[in-house]
Amino acid sequence: ERTTIVSVALFGLASLLVMVNAWEGSVLVAGLLGIYLMKGLFTPLIETSLNRRLASEQRASVLSMASMGNNLLGIVLGPLFGYLADASSLSVSLFIFQWTFGPLLAIGILWVWDALGRAIQQETTSRREQSR
């Protein structure tokens, strides 16, 4: 599970770098498709992981907050990057986008790897204790 989630996130990071540094239109489209593929794969993987680890009383609130946070990012950052593209150029806006989200995504990948590792270790320990 942990390897799958991190692999999908790394695929998204690679797609972001390809999209931003595209030298022709078809490469840009391939990078953009990769980002949407990553998003489409990532959501059910994360929701399944959360559903397995959260109590039902917390589950709806956590998933709702995650969805709201995702939408708020789009509401705030979409117009900001659009303004940057209009004020300077699309390449400058994408360059800033790359250096804003690339490191954040890399930090997020490391955090998820660590958090899921600890969660899996706790689950394994509790299963061992229950089997004794």
N, CA, C and O atoms as CSV, one atom per row, in Angstrom:
chain,resi,resn,atom,element,x,y,z
A,1,GLU,N,N,0.831,-1.196,0.000
A,1,GLU,CA,C,0.000,0.000,0.000
A,1,GLU,C,C,0.871,1.253,0.000
A,1,GLU,O,O,0.663,2.168,-0.797
A,2,ARG,N,N,1.829,1.282,0.886
A,2,ARG,CA,C,2.691,2.452,0.999
A,2,ARG,C,C,3.471,2.664,-0.289
A,2,ARG,O,O,3.580,3.793,-0.766
A,3,THR,N,N,4.007,1.609,-0.851
A,3,THR,CA,C,4.775,1.707,-2.093
A,3,THR,C,C,3.892,2.167,-3.246
A,3,THR,O,O,4.322,2.959,-4.084
A,4,THR,N,N,2.661,1.673,-3.291
A,4,THR,CA,C,1.744,2.058,-4.364
A,4,THR,C,C,1.409,3.539,-4.295
A,4,THR,O,O,1.468,4.238,-5.307
A,5,ILE,N,N,1.057,4.023,-3.103
A,5,ILE,CA,C,0.689,5.433,-2.949
A,5,ILE,C,C,1.870,6.334,-3.294
A,5,ILE,O,O,1.705,7.327,-4.004
A,6,VAL,N,N,3.045,6.001,-2.804
A,6,VAL,CA,C,4.224,6.822,-3.086
A,6,VAL,C,C,4.602,6.742,-4.564
A,6,VAL,O,O,5.030,7.742,-5.141
A,7,SER,N,N,4.451,5.580,-5.183
A,7,SER,CA,C,4.741,5.450,-6.620
A,7,SER,C,C,3.814,6.324,-7.455
A,7,SER,O,O,4.253,6.967,-8.409
A,8,VAL,N,N,2.537,6.350,-7.098
A,8,VAL,CA,C,1.580,7.196,-7.820
A,8,VAL,C,C,1.946,8.667,-7.628
A,8,VAL,O,O,1.884,9.447,-8.578
A,9,ALA,N,N,2.326,9.050,-6.413
A,9,ALA,CA,C,2.720,10.437,-6.161
A,9,ALA,C,C,3.993,10.795,-6.930
A,9,ALA,O,O,4.092,11.896,-7.472
A,10,LEU,N,N,4.958,9.892,-6.985
A,10,LEU,CA,C,6.175,10.144,-7.766
A,10,LEU,C,C,5.866,10.268,-9.255
A,10,LEU,O,O,6.482,11.069,-9.958
A,11,PHE,N,N,4.910,9.472,-9.734
A,11,PHE,CA,C,4.466,9.591,-11.123
A,11,PHE,C,C,3.879,10.987,-11.366
A,11,PHE,O,O,4.115,11.593,-12.411
A,12,GLY,N,N,3.115,11.488,-10.394
A,12,GLY,CA,C,2.567,12.838,-10.507
A,12,GLY,C,C,3.647,13.897,-10.514
A,12,GLY,O,O,3.572,14.858,-11.280
A,13,LEU,N,N,4.651,13.732,-9.669
A,13,LEU,CA,C,5.765,14.678,-9.641
A,13,LEU,C,C,6.518,14.666,-10.970
A,13,LEU,O,O,6.868,15.722,-11.498
A,14,ALA,N,N,6.765,13.482,-11.505
A,14,ALA,CA,C,7.434,13.376,-12.807
A,14,ALA,C,C,6.581,14.008,-13.902
A,14,ALA,O,O,7.108,14.683,-14.787
A,15,SER,N,N,5.267,13.793,-13.849
A,15,SER,CA,C,4.369,14.392,-14.846
A,15,SER,C,C,4.383,15.909,-14.754
A,15,SER,O,O,4.346,16.597,-15.774
A,16,LEU,N,N,4.437,16.435,-13.523
A,16,LEU,CA,C,4.517,17.883,-13.327
A,16,LEU,C,C,5.790,18.430,-13.960
A,16,LEU,O,O,5.751,19.440,-14.662
A,17,LEU,N,N,6.905,17.775,-13.718
A,17,LEU,CA,C,8.172,18.238,-14.286
A,17,LEU,C,C,8.177,18.147,-15.807
A,17,LEU,O,O,8.712,19.029,-16.479
A,18,VAL,N,N,7.584,17.088,-16.356
A,18,VAL,CA,C,7.492,16.953,-17.819
A,18,VAL,C,C,6.607,18.054,-18.389
A,18,VAL,O,O,6.951,18.677,-19.394
A,19,MET,N,N,5.453,18.295,-17.736
A,19,MET,CA,C,4.514,19.294,-18.246
A,19,MET,C,C,5.146,20.682,-18.260
A,19,MET,O,O,5.050,21.404,-19.252
A,20,VAL,N,N,5.786,21.048,-17.162
A,20,VAL,CA,C,6.334,22.395,-17.050
A,20,VAL,C,C,7.513,22.609,-17.989
A,20,VAL,O,O,7.699,23.708,-18.512
A,21,ASN,N,N,8.301,21.581,-18.204
A,21,ASN,CA,C,9.493,21.713,-19.044
A,21,ASN,C,C,9.281,21.177,-20.455
A,21,ASN,O,O,10.246,20.850,-21.147
A,22,ALA,N,N,8.041,21.085,-20.880
A,22,ALA,CA,C,7.722,20.530,-22.203
A,22,ALA,C,C,8.313,21.408,-23.304
A,22,ALA,O,O,8.243,22.636,-23.251
A,23,TRP,N,N,8.886,20.753,-24.285
A,23,TRP,CA,C,9.476,21.466,-25.411
A,23,TRP,C,C,8.548,21.504,-26.609
A,23,TRP,O,O,8.823,22.209,-27.579
A,24,GLU,N,N,7.444,20.754,-26.560
A,24,GLU,CA,C,6.442,20.827,-27.621
A,24,GLU,C,C,5.081,20.485,-27.030
A,24,GLU,O,O,4.982,19.960,-25.921
A,25,GLY,N,N,4.045,20.788,-27.787
A,25,GLY,CA,C,2.678,20.640,-27.301
A,25,GLY,C,C,2.286,19.233,-26.896
A,25,GLY,O,O,1.582,19.051,-25.902
A,26,SER,N,N,2.729,18.232,-27.648
A,26,SER,CA,C,2.335,16.859,-27.328
A,26,SER,C,C,2.947,16.397,-26.004
A,26,SER,O,O,2.331,15.616,-25.278
A,27,VAL,N,N,4.142,16.868,-25.688
A,27,VAL,CA,C,4.777,16.520,-24.415
A,27,VAL,C,C,4.036,17.201,-23.269
A,27,VAL,O,O,3.857,16.614,-22.201
A,28,LEU,N,N,3.607,18.437,-23.494
A,28,LEU,CA,C,2.821,19.162,-22.499
A,28,LEU,C,C,1.525,18.417,-22.202
A,28,LEU,O,O,1.153,18.256,-21.040
A,29,VAL,N,N,0.845,17.967,-23.234
A,29,VAL,CA,C,-0.408,17.227,-23.064
A,29,VAL,C,C,-0.155,15.918,-22.325
A,29,VAL,O,O,-0.952,15.530,-21.471
A,30,ALA,N,N,0.942,15.231,-22.640
A,30,ALA,CA,C,1.271,13.977,-21.949
A,30,ALA,C,C,1.515,14.231,-20.462
A,30,ALA,O,O,1.066,13.449,-19.623
A,31,GLY,N,N,2.213,15.301,-20.129
A,31,GLY,CA,C,2.439,15.648,-18.726
A,31,GLY,C,C,1.151,15.987,-18.010
A,31,GLY,O,O,0.943,15.584,-16.866
A,32,LEU,N,N,0.282,16.733,-18.685
A,32,LEU,CA,C,-1.010,17.095,-18.097
A,32,LEU,C,C,-1.875,15.860,-17.877
A,32,LEU,O,O,-2.522,15.727,-16.838
A,33,LEU,N,N,-1.886,14.962,-18.852
A,33,LEU,CA,C,-2.637,13.708,-18.689
A,33,LEU,C,C,-2.081,12.879,-17.533
A,33,LEU,O,O,-2.838,12.250,-16.794
A,34,GLY,N,N,-0.762,12.882,-17.381
A,34,GLY,CA,C,-0.144,12.167,-16.264
A,34,GLY,C,C,-0.573,12.722,-14.920
A,34,GLY,O,O,-0.800,11.964,-13.976
A,35,ILE,N,N,-0.685,14.049,-14.825
A,35,ILE,CA,C,-1.129,14.672,-13.573
A,35,ILE,C,C,-2.564,14.264,-13.263
A,35,ILE,O,O,-2.875,13.913,-12.124
A,36,TYR,N,N,-3.439,14.307,-14.259
A,36,TYR,CA,C,-4.832,13.915,-14.018
A,36,TYR,C,C,-4.956,12.420,-13.736
A,36,TYR,O,O,-5.813,12.011,-12.952
A,37,LEU,N,N,-4.117,11.605,-14.361
A,37,LEU,CA,C,-4.108,10.173,-14.058
A,37,LEU,C,C,-3.677,9.945,-12.611
A,37,LEU,O,O,-4.269,9.135,-11.898
A,38,MET,N,N,-2.643,10.664,-12.187
A,38,MET,CA,C,-2.187,10.561,-10.806
A,38,MET,C,C,-3.297,10.961,-9.846
A,38,MET,O,O,-3.535,10.276,-8.851
A,39,LYS,N,N,-3.968,12.051,-10.132
A,39,LYS,CA,C,-5.050,12.509,-9.253
A,39,LYS,C,C,-6.179,11.485,-9.216
A,39,LYS,O,O,-6.746,11.225,-8.154
A,40,GLY,N,N,-6.508,10.908,-10.358
A,40,GLY,CA,C,-7.571,9.910,-10.412
A,40,GLY,C,C,-7.222,8.637,-9.664
A,40,GLY,O,O,-8.102,8.004,-9.082
A,41,LEU,N,N,-5.956,8.251,-9.668
A,41,LEU,CA,C,-5.520,7.059,-8.935
A,41,LEU,C,C,-5.318,7.348,-7.451
A,41,LEU,O,O,-5.598,6.504,-6.599
A,42,PHE,N,N,-4.837,8.535,-7.158
A,42,PHE,CA,C,-4.463,8.876,-5.791
A,42,PHE,C,C,-5.667,8.964,-4.865
A,42,PHE,O,O,-5.609,8.503,-3.726
A,43,THR,N,N,-6.755,9.549,-5.344
A,43,THR,CA,C,-7.928,9.750,-4.496
A,43,THR,C,C,-8.480,8.439,-3.943
A,43,THR,O,O,-8.650,8.343,-2.728
A,44,PRO,N,N,-8.770,7.427,-4.755
A,44,PRO,CA,C,-9.282,6.186,-4.163
A,44,PRO,C,C,-8.265,5.471,-3.275
A,44,PRO,O,O,-8.650,4.827,-2.299
A,45,LEU,N,N,-6.980,5.573,-3.595
A,45,LEU,CA,C,-5.968,4.934,-2.749
A,45,LEU,C,C,-5.937,5.561,-1.360
A,45,LEU,O,O,-5.896,4.854,-0.353
A,46,ILE,N,N,-5.957,6.888,-1.312
A,46,ILE,CA,C,-5.937,7.586,-0.025
A,46,ILE,C,C,-7.228,7.328,0.739
A,46,ILE,O,O,-7.196,7.080,1.945
A,47,GLU,N,N,-8.366,7.385,0.047
A,47,GLU,CA,C,-9.640,7.149,0.730
A,47,GLU,C,C,-9.711,5.734,1.294
A,47,GLU,O,O,-10.213,5.541,2.401
A,48,THR,N,N,-9.224,4.751,0.564
A,48,THR,CA,C,-9.211,3.376,1.066
A,48,THR,C,C,-8.317,3.265,2.294
A,48,THR,O,O,-8.679,2.613,3.273
A,49,SER,N,N,-7.159,3.898,2.243
A,49,SER,CA,C,-6.242,3.866,3.377
A,49,SER,C,C,-6.863,4.534,4.602
A,49,SER,O,O,-6.756,4.020,5.716
A,50,LEU,N,N,-7.509,5.674,4.395
A,50,LEU,CA,C,-8.165,6.366,5.510
A,50,LEU,C,C,-9.348,5.568,6.037
A,50,LEU,O,O,-9.538,5.475,7.250
A,51,ASN,N,N,-10.137,4.998,5.152
A,51,ASN,CA,C,-11.306,4.219,5.581
A,51,ASN,C,C,-10.896,3.047,6.464
A,51,ASN,O,O,-11.611,2.689,7.401
A,52,ARG,N,N,-9.766,2.462,6.170
A,52,ARG,CA,C,-9.307,1.318,6.951
A,52,ARG,C,C,-8.782,1.721,8.322
A,52,ARG,O,O,-8.828,0.926,9.261
A,53,ARG,N,N,-8.284,2.945,8.447
A,53,ARG,CA,C,-7.611,3.348,9.677
A,53,ARG,C,C,-8.436,4.259,10.579
A,53,ARG,O,O,-8.090,4.425,11.749
A,54,LEU,N,N,-9.503,4.847,10.079
A,54,LEU,CA,C,-10.285,5.792,10.879
A,54,LEU,C,C,-11.586,5.168,11.349
A,54,LEU,O,O,-12.179,4.330,10.670
A,55,ALA,N,N,-12.011,5.595,12.524
A,55,ALA,CA,C,-13.322,5.182,13.017
A,55,ALA,C,C,-14.392,5.846,12.159
A,55,ALA,O,O,-14.170,6.920,11.600
A,56,SER,N,N,-15.542,5.210,12.059
A,56,SER,CA,C,-16.595,5.721,11.173
A,56,SER,C,C,-17.071,7.111,11.594
A,56,SER,O,O,-17.539,7.878,10.752
A,57,GLU,N,N,-16.959,7.451,12.887
A,57,GLU,CA,C,-17.380,8.784,13.344
A,57,GLU,C,C,-16.466,9.880,12.790
A,57,GLU,O,O,-16.911,11.010,12.585
A,58,GLN,N,N,-15.218,9.560,12.551
A,58,GLN,CA,C,-14.247,10.538,12.062
A,58,GLN,C,C,-14.116,10.540,10.548
A,58,GLN,O,O,-13.710,11.541,9.957
A,59,ARG,N,N,-14.450,9.448,9.936
A,59,ARG,CA,C,-14.163,9.235,8.517
A,59,ARG,C,C,-14.769,10.314,7.622
A,59,ARG,O,O,-14.070,10.892,6.789
A,60,ALA,N,N,-16.058,10.588,7.785
A,60,ALA,CA,C,-16.724,11.566,6.916
A,60,ALA,C,C,-16.119,12.952,7.085
A,60,ALA,O,O,-15.946,13.679,6.107
A,61,SER,N,N,-15.797,13.320,8.322
A,61,SER,CA,C,-15.218,14.643,8.567
A,61,SER,C,C,-13.844,14.780,7.920
A,61,SER,O,O,-13.543,15.803,7.304
A,62,VAL,N,N,-13.019,13.758,8.058
A,62,VAL,CA,C,-11.666,13.819,7.489
A,62,VAL,C,C,-11.721,13.875,5.965
A,62,VAL,O,O,-11.032,14.688,5.348
A,63,LEU,N,N,-12.537,13.014,5.356
A,63,LEU,CA,C,-12.643,13.016,3.893
A,63,LEU,C,C,-13.240,14.324,3.382
A,63,LEU,O,O,-12.840,14.822,2.330
A,64,SER,N,N,-14.197,14.881,4.126
A,64,SER,CA,C,-14.802,16.154,3.739
A,64,SER,C,C,-13.781,17.287,3.831
A,64,SER,O,O,-13.722,18.145,2.950
A,65,MET,N,N,-12.983,17.290,4.892
A,65,MET,CA,C,-11.962,18.330,5.036
A,65,MET,C,C,-10.893,18.210,3.953
A,65,MET,O,O,-10.408,19.221,3.444
A,66,ALA,N,N,-10.529,16.991,3.602
A,66,ALA,CA,C,-9.540,16.794,2.534
A,66,ALA,C,C,-10.077,17.318,1.207
A,66,ALA,O,O,-9.355,17.978,0.459
A,67,SER,N,N,-11.332,17.028,0.917
A,67,SER,CA,C,-11.945,17.508,-0.320
A,67,SER,C,C,-12.047,19.032,-0.321
A,67,SER,O,O,-11.777,19.682,-1.332
A,68,MET,N,N,-12.439,19.592,0.819
A,68,MET,CA,C,-12.561,21.043,0.920
A,68,MET,C,C,-11.197,21.712,0.750
A,68,MET,O,O,-11.090,22.739,0.080
A,69,GLY,N,N,-10.155,21.136,1.352
A,69,GLY,CA,C,-8.812,21.693,1.203
A,69,GLY,C,C,-8.347,21.676,-0.241
A,69,GLY,O,O,-7.731,22.632,-0.711
A,70,ASN,N,N,-8.640,20.594,-0.942
A,70,ASN,CA,C,-8.289,20.482,-2.355
A,70,ASN,C,C,-9.004,21.557,-3.173
A,70,ASN,O,O,-8.395,22.203,-4.026
A,71,ASN,N,N,-10.291,21.742,-2.910
A,71,ASN,CA,C,-11.055,22.755,-3.640
A,71,ASN,C,C,-10.583,24.167,-3.309
A,71,ASN,O,O,-10.513,25.016,-4.197
A,72,LEU,N,N,-10.258,24.431,-2.043
A,72,LEU,CA,C,-9.773,25.759,-1.662
A,72,LEU,C,C,-8.440,26.081,-2.330
A,72,LEU,O,O,-8.202,27.220,-2.732
A,73,LEU,N,N,-7.577,25.082,-2.446
A,73,LEU,CA,C,-6.314,25.308,-3.157
A,73,LEU,C,C,-6.571,25.733,-4.600
A,73,LEU,O,O,-5.936,26.657,-5.108
A,74,GLY,N,N,-7.506,25.052,-5.250
A,74,GLY,CA,C,-7.845,25.407,-6.630
A,74,GLY,C,C,-8.439,26.801,-6.738
A,74,GLY,O,O,-8.133,27.541,-7.673
A,75,ILE,N,N,-9.295,27.161,-5.776
A,75,ILE,CA,C,-9.940,28.477,-5.793
A,75,ILE,C,C,-8.914,29.590,-5.612
A,75,ILE,O,O,-8.993,30.621,-6.281
A,76,VAL,N,N,-7.962,29.392,-4.719
A,76,VAL,CA,C,-6.973,30.430,-4.429
A,76,VAL,C,C,-5.847,30.445,-5.467
A,76,VAL,O,O,-5.475,31.503,-5.974
A,77,LEU,N,N,-5.313,29.269,-5.774
A,77,LEU,CA,C,-4.113,29.227,-6.611
A,77,LEU,C,C,-4.394,29.298,-8.105
A,77,LEU,O,O,-3.552,29.778,-8.863
A,78,GLY,N,N,-5.553,28.834,-8.542
A,78,GLY,CA,C,-5.891,28.906,-9.963
A,78,GLY,C,C,-5.850,30.333,-10.497
A,78,GLY,O,O,-5.146,30.603,-11.470
A,79,PRO,N,N,-6.597,31.260,-9.874
A,79,PRO,CA,C,-6.531,32.651,-10.341
A,79,PRO,C,C,-5.150,33.287,-10.173
A,79,PRO,O,O,-4.746,34.123,-10.980
A,80,LEU,N,N,-4.429,32.888,-9.121
A,80,LEU,CA,C,-3.095,33.448,-8.910
A,80,LEU,C,C,-2.150,33.067,-10.049
A,80,LEU,O,O,-1.447,33.922,-10.587
A,81,PHE,N,N,-2.133,31.797,-10.412
A,81,PHE,CA,C,-1.267,31.371,-11.516
A,81,PHE,C,C,-1.788,31.901,-12.852
A,81,PHE,O,O,-0.998,32.161,-13.760
A,82,GLY,N,N,-3.091,32.063,-12.981
A,82,GLY,CA,C,-3.648,32.692,-14.182
A,82,GLY,C,C,-3.201,34.137,-14.309
A,82,GLY,O,O,-2.845,34.593,-15.396
A,83,TYR,N,N,-3.220,34.862,-13.184
A,83,TYR,CA,C,-2.752,36.247,-13.185
A,83,TYR,C,C,-1.273,36.318,-13.561
A,83,TYR,O,O,-0.863,37.165,-14.355
A,84,LEU,N,N,-0.478,35.415,-12.979
A,84,LEU,CA,C,0.947,35.394,-13.322
A,84,LEU,C,C,1.159,35.123,-14.811
A,84,LEU,O,O,2.046,35.707,-15.434
A,85,ALA,N,N,0.346,34.238,-15.373
A,85,ALA,CA,C,0.461,33.934,-16.803
A,85,ALA,C,C,0.087,35.148,-17.639
A,85,ALA,O,O,0.730,35.428,-18.650
A,86,ASP,N,N,-0.957,35.876,-17.223
A,86,ASP,CA,C,-1.366,37.076,-17.963
A,86,ASP,C,C,-0.356,38.210,-17.800
A,86,ASP,O,O,-0.057,38.921,-18.759
A,87,ALA,N,N,0.169,38.380,-16.580
A,87,ALA,CA,C,1.080,39.489,-16.306
A,87,ALA,C,C,2.457,39.271,-16.918
A,87,ALA,O,O,3.102,40.229,-17.344
A,88,SER,N,N,2.910,38.038,-16.967
A,88,SER,CA,C,4.242,37.788,-17.525
A,88,SER,C,C,4.115,36.868,-18.736
A,88,SER,O,O,4.016,37.337,-19.869
A,89,SER,N,N,4.118,35.578,-18.498
A,89,SER,CA,C,3.928,34.609,-19.578
A,89,SER,C,C,3.539,33.276,-18.961
A,89,SER,O,O,3.699,33.055,-17.761
A,90,LEU,N,N,3.029,32.400,-19.803
A,90,LEU,CA,C,2.645,31.075,-19.331
A,90,LEU,C,C,3.865,30.308,-18.837
A,90,LEU,O,O,3.783,29.576,-17.850
A,91,SER,N,N,4.989,30.472,-19.513
A,91,SER,CA,C,6.190,29.735,-19.095
A,91,SER,C,C,6.671,30.191,-17.718
A,91,SER,O,O,7.131,29.369,-16.925
A,92,VAL,N,N,6.572,31.486,-17.422
A,92,VAL,CA,C,6.955,31.986,-16.092
A,92,VAL,C,C,6.002,31.443,-15.038
A,92,VAL,O,O,6.433,31.015,-13.967
A,93,SER,N,N,4.710,31.459,-15.337
A,93,SER,CA,C,3.716,30.932,-14.401
A,93,SER,C,C,3.949,29.449,-14.131
A,93,SER,O,O,3.882,29.012,-12.982
A,94,LEU,N,N,4.221,28.671,-15.178
A,94,LEU,CA,C,4.485,27.243,-14.999
A,94,LEU,C,C,5.796,27.000,-14.256
A,94,LEU,O,O,5.906,26.052,-13.479
A,95,PHE,N,N,6.783,27.851,-14.494
A,95,PHE,CA,C,8.048,27.728,-13.774
A,95,PHE,C,C,7.833,27.941,-12.277
A,95,PHE,O,O,8.351,27.185,-11.457
A,96,ILE,N,N,7.067,28.974,-11.927
A,96,ILE,CA,C,6.755,29.236,-10.515
A,96,ILE,C,C,5.924,28.091,-9.945
A,96,ILE,O,O,6.136,27.670,-8.808
A,97,PHE,N,N,4.982,27.593,-10.732
A,97,PHE,CA,C,4.152,26.460,-10.310
A,97,PHE,C,C,5.028,25.249,-10.000
A,97,PHE,O,O,4.839,24.580,-8.985
A,98,GLN,N,N,5.982,24.977,-10.879
A,98,GLN,CA,C,6.889,23.839,-10.692
A,98,GLN,C,C,7.673,23.981,-9.398
A,98,GLN,O,O,7.775,23.024,-8.630
A,99,TRP,N,N,8.225,25.152,-9.147
A,99,TRP,CA,C,9.066,25.331,-7.969
A,99,TRP,C,C,8.262,25.581,-6.706
A,99,TRP,O,O,8.825,25.604,-5.612
A,100,THR,N,N,6.961,25.770,-6.838
A,100,THR,CA,C,6.094,25.840,-5.663
A,100,THR,C,C,5.625,24.446,-5.287
A,100,THR,O,O,5.746,24.041,-4.131
A,101,PHE,N,N,5.092,23.710,-6.250
A,101,PHE,CA,C,4.473,22.420,-5.955
A,101,PHE,C,C,5.431,21.239,-6.018
A,101,PHE,O,O,5.187,20.224,-5.366
A,102,GLY,N,N,6.498,21.341,-6.773
A,102,GLY,CA,C,7.465,20.246,-6.817
A,102,GLY,C,C,8.035,19.927,-5.441
A,102,GLY,O,O,7.949,18.784,-4.993
A,103,PRO,N,N,8.619,20.920,-4.758
A,103,PRO,CA,C,9.136,20.645,-3.408
A,103,PRO,C,C,8.038,20.262,-2.413
A,103,PRO,O,O,8.250,19.391,-1.569
A,104,LEU,N,N,6.872,20.900,-2.504
A,104,LEU,CA,C,5.778,20.541,-1.596
A,104,LEU,C,C,5.334,19.102,-1.814
A,104,LEU,O,O,5.068,18.378,-0.855
A,105,LEU,N,N,5.254,18.688,-3.064
A,105,LEU,CA,C,4.869,17.311,-3.361
A,105,LEU,C,C,5.948,16.338,-2.889
A,105,LEU,O,O,5.632,15.265,-2.373
A,106,ALA,N,N,7.209,16.704,-3.061
A,106,ALA,CA,C,8.297,15.838,-2.584
A,106,ALA,C,C,8.256,15.697,-1.062
A,106,ALA,O,O,8.434,14.598,-0.538
A,107,ILE,N,N,8.023,16.797,-0.353
A,107,ILE,CA,C,7.898,16.743,1.109
A,107,ILE,C,C,6.691,15.902,1.500
A,107,ILE,O,O,6.763,15.103,2.434
A,108,GLY,N,N,5.583,16.079,0.787
A,108,GLY,CA,C,4.389,15.282,1.060
A,108,GLY,C,C,4.626,13.795,0.845
A,108,GLY,O,O,4.139,12.968,1.616
A,109,ILE,N,N,5.370,13.453,-0.196
A,109,ILE,CA,C,5.683,12.043,-0.470
A,109,ILE,C,C,6.489,11.455,0.685
A,109,ILE,O,O,6.203,10.349,1.144
A,110,LEU,N,N,7.493,12.190,1.154
A,110,LEU,CA,C,8.299,11.703,2.278
A,110,LEU,C,C,7.457,11.563,3.543
A,110,LEU,O,O,7.614,10.596,4.289
A,111,TRP,N,N,6.573,12.514,3.784
A,111,TRP,CA,C,5.715,12.470,4.971
A,111,TRP,C,C,4.766,11.276,4.905
A,111,TRP,O,O,4.592,10.571,5.899
A,112,VAL,N,N,4.150,11.041,3.744
A,112,VAL,CA,C,3.235,9.904,3.588
A,112,VAL,C,C,3.995,8.596,3.761
A,112,VAL,O,O,3.494,7.674,4.405
A,113,TRP,N,N,5.194,8.499,3.196
A,113,TRP,CA,C,5.995,7.280,3.335
A,113,TRP,C,C,6.238,6.982,4.819
A,113,TRP,O,O,6.083,5.846,5.266
A,114,ASP,N,N,6.620,8.017,5.572
A,114,ASP,CA,C,6.894,7.844,6.996
A,114,ASP,C,C,5.618,7.528,7.778
A,114,ASP,O,O,5.607,6.607,8.595
A,115,ALA,N,N,4.551,8.281,7.536
A,115,ALA,CA,C,3.297,8.079,8.272
A,115,ALA,C,C,2.701,6.702,8.002
A,115,ALA,O,O,2.256,6.024,8.928
A,116,LEU,N,N,2.690,6.292,6.747
A,116,LEU,CA,C,2.149,4.962,6.437
A,116,LEU,C,C,3.044,3.858,6.987
A,116,LEU,O,O,2.549,2.803,7.386
A,117,GLY,N,N,4.342,4.085,7.013
A,117,GLY,CA,C,5.244,3.101,7.602
A,117,GLY,C,C,4.953,2.898,9.077
A,117,GLY,O,O,4.921,1.767,9.563
A,118,ARG,N,N,4.739,4.015,9.798
A,118,ARG,CA,C,4.402,3.904,11.218
A,118,ARG,C,C,3.047,3.244,11.419
A,118,ARG,O,O,2.888,2.425,12.324
A,119,ALA,N,N,2.067,3.591,10.585
A,119,ALA,CA,C,0.729,2.995,10.711
A,119,ALA,C,C,0.766,1.494,10.439
A,119,ALA,O,O,0.130,0.716,11.151
A,120,ILE,N,N,1.492,1.094,9.432
A,120,ILE,CA,C,1.600,-0.338,9.109
A,120,ILE,C,C,2.323,-1.076,10.232
A,120,ILE,O,O,1.955,-2.198,10.579
A,121,GLN,N,N,3.344,-0.449,10.795
A,121,GLN,CA,C,4.067,-1.076,11.898
A,121,GLN,C,C,3.152,-1.247,13.116
A,121,GLN,O,O,3.197,-2.283,13.779
A,122,GLN,N,N,2.324,-0.239,13.416
A,122,GLN,CA,C,1.379,-0.354,14.534
A,122,GLN,C,C,0.356,-1.449,14.277
A,122,GLN,O,O,0.020,-2.212,15.183
A,123,GLU,N,N,-0.141,-1.532,13.046
A,123,GLU,CA,C,-1.110,-2.579,12.713
A,123,GLU,C,C,-0.488,-3.961,12.860
A,123,GLU,O,O,-1.126,-4.881,13.371
A,124,THR,N,N,0.744,-4.107,12.417
A,124,THR,CA,C,1.432,-5.397,12.527
A,124,THR,C,C,1.654,-5.767,13.990
A,124,THR,O,O,1.459,-6.918,14.380
A,125,THR,N,N,2.061,-4.793,14.795
A,125,THR,CA,C,2.280,-5.044,16.218
A,125,THR,C,C,0.989,-5.436,16.914
A,125,THR,O,O,0.976,-6.370,17.716
A,126,SER,N,N,-0.098,-4.730,16.616
A,126,SER,CA,C,-1.374,-5.058,17.272
A,126,SER,C,C,-1.889,-6.432,16.831
A,126,SER,O,O,-2.498,-7.138,17.634
A,127,ARG,N,N,-1.662,-6.821,15.591
A,127,ARG,CA,C,-2.063,-8.158,15.131
A,127,ARG,C,C,-1.270,-9.249,15.841
A,127,ARG,O,O,-1.815,-10.289,16.210
A,128,ARG,N,N,0.016,-8.998,16.025
A,128,ARG,CA,C,0.851,-9.979,16.732
A,128,ARG,C,C,0.390,-10.141,18.177
A,128,ARG,O,O,0.327,-11.255,18.696
A,129,GLU,N,N,0.067,-9.018,18.822
A,129,GLU,CA,C,-0.388,-9.080,20.210
A,129,GLU,C,C,-1.733,-9.783,20.326
A,129,GLU,O,O,-1.976,-10.502,21.295
A,130,GLN,N,N,-2.606,-9.583,19.349
A,130,GLN,CA,C,-3.916,-10.236,19.373
A,130,GLN,C,C,-3.797,-11.731,19.135
A,130,GLN,O,O,-4.601,-12.505,19.653
A,131,SER,N,N,-2.805,-12.149,18.358
A,131,SER,CA,C,-2.666,-13.573,18.054
A,131,SER,C,C,-2.050,-14.354,19.216
A,131,SER,O,O,-2.119,-15.583,19.237
A,132,ARG,N,N,-1.464,-13.672,20.155
A,132,ARG,CA,C,-0.850,-14.354,21.316
A,132,ARG,C,C,-1.852,-14.729,22.324
A,132,ARG,O,O,-1.505,-15.307,23.354
